[in-house]
Amino acid sequence: MAPLGLYELRRMLADGLPAQLRRPLEFLFDGRLEPAERQVVDGVERIREAVARDPRGFRVVNRDGVVHPLTASQVAHRASINREWGTFLHLCSRSFGARTILELGGCAGISGCYLTASERCERFVTVEGSAELAALAAENLGRLSDRAEVVNSLFDDALDRLLPTFRDGIGLAYLDGHHKYEATLHYLERLEPYLGGGALVVFDDIRLSRGMWKAWRTVEGREGFAATVDAGRFGLAVWAGSTTTPVSHDLSLPLGFLRGVYTG
Ligand SMILES: C[S@@+](CC[C@H](N)C(=O)[O-])C[C@H]1O[C@@H](n2cnc3c(N)ncnc32)[C@H](O)[C@@H]1O
């Protein structure tokens, strides 16, 4: 599917897809990385392996707001972003030159490590409801960056305090927790007034459930975005901050996903 995907991507770029998405999306098809990027990936993956070996158990907040236990290996390999999509996040962070990044759903800090390891990132904040995971995320992020902050709180409570501190606008937002229709749109509504022009919003697991798919379909038609891309696992939306309605692009099929088919 890679040649078809690259062909589709070039067509979308020619049709006005924001150029910053070219390199991260190409990576999903050709897997190519520069040596410095590979070094970042290897460094984050070493952190993941250390998490998997941790003898402790952890508690996470699931999409229904219920706390439930996971082993360290489940935290590292199931709850955290995998290598491929983590690398994609890193490439987005670099390509968009995001100076400020906000993540909802910190877990052990693996996606945070990928996002914050860009030389352009000046401030990375992640919110995590589980105290022990927040502590682990802070430890892991601290190995790569002194610009990372972990807030141990429920998302809504953290946003009350955090959002006004993003005075120059958020450059990249990653929504990876509380995967429900109402919750996803609620957090987006809260973030929108603080998004900088050209900001990237990444929605994880848009095919997790009927509700998440419905939330993504809403984003695809939402005023204020310039462009959206259905990238299979992720929904990508580029903020215009004006009254435009987005041009919606679909790369799901060449990436191995079906449109409208969700898993849970
Ligand atoms: C899928 S995991 C995040 C994985 C992480 N982004 C990564 O890839 O490394 C979702 C996390 O969000 C947290 N979470 C879910 N709902 C939350 C809420 N309403 N407030 C705070 N944390 C929440 C969970 O405890 C869990 O650690």
The ligand as a Tripos MOL2 file, in Angstrom:
@<TRIPOS>MOLECULE
LIG
   27    29     1     0     0
SMALL
NO_CHARGES

@<TRIPOS>ATOM
      1 C1         -3.8410    5.8420   26.7370 C.3       1 LIG1
      2 S1         -3.1050    6.4250   28.1980 S.3       1 LIG1
      3 C2         -1.9950    7.6560   27.6280 C.3       1 LIG1
      4 C3         -0.7840    7.0840   26.9590 C.3       1 LIG1
      5 C4          0.3120    8.1040   26.7150 C.3       1 LIG1
      6 N1         -0.1880    9.2570   26.0000 N.3       1 LIG1
      7 C5          1.4170    7.4690   25.8990 C.2       1 LIG1
      8 O1          1.1530    7.1370   24.7380 O.co2     1 LIG1
      9 O2          2.5260    7.2950   26.4260 O.co2     1 LIG1
     10 C6         -4.3590    7.4440   28.8960 C.3       1 LIG1
     11 C7         -3.9550    8.0140   30.2480 C.3       1 LIG1
     12 O3         -4.8970    9.0330   30.5760 O.3       1 LIG1
     13 C8         -5.1970    8.9790   31.9490 C.3       1 LIG1
     14 N2         -6.5680    9.5220   32.0830 N.ar      1 LIG1
     15 C9         -7.7020    9.0460   31.4940 C.ar      1 LIG1
     16 N3         -8.7560    9.8460   31.7750 N.ar      1 LIG1
     17 C10        -8.2790   10.8550   32.5460 C.ar      1 LIG1
     18 C11        -8.8630   12.0250   33.1260 C.ar      1 LIG1
     19 N4        -10.1650   12.3090   32.9590 N.pl3     1 LIG1
     20 N5         -8.0700   12.8530   33.8420 N.ar      1 LIG1
     21 C12        -6.7460   12.5650   34.0020 C.ar      1 LIG1
     22 N6         -6.1330   11.4870   33.4800 N.ar      1 LIG1
     23 C13        -6.8800   10.6360   32.7560 C.ar      1 LIG1
     24 C14        -5.0730    7.4910   32.3220 C.3       1 LIG1
     25 O4         -4.7360    7.3080   33.6850 O.3       1 LIG1
     26 C15        -3.9810    7.0100   31.3750 C.3       1 LIG1
     27 O5         -2.7180    6.9810   31.9940 O.3       1 LIG1
@<TRIPOS>BOND
     1     1     2 1
     2     2     3 1
     3     2    10 1
     4     3     4 1
     5     4     5 1
     6     5     6 1
     7     5     7 1
     8     7     8 2
     9     7     9 1
    10    10    11 1
    11    11    12 1
    12    11    26 1
    13    12    13 1
    14    13    14 1
    15    13    24 1
    16    14    15 ar
    17    14    23 ar
    18    15    16 ar
    19    16    17 ar
    20    17    18 ar
    21    17    23 ar
    22    18    19 1
    23    18    20 ar
    24    20    21 ar
    25    21    22 ar
    26    22    23 ar
    27    24    25 1
    28    24    26 1
    29    26    27 1
@<TRIPOS>SUBSTRUCTURE
     1 LIG1         1 GROUP 0 **** ****
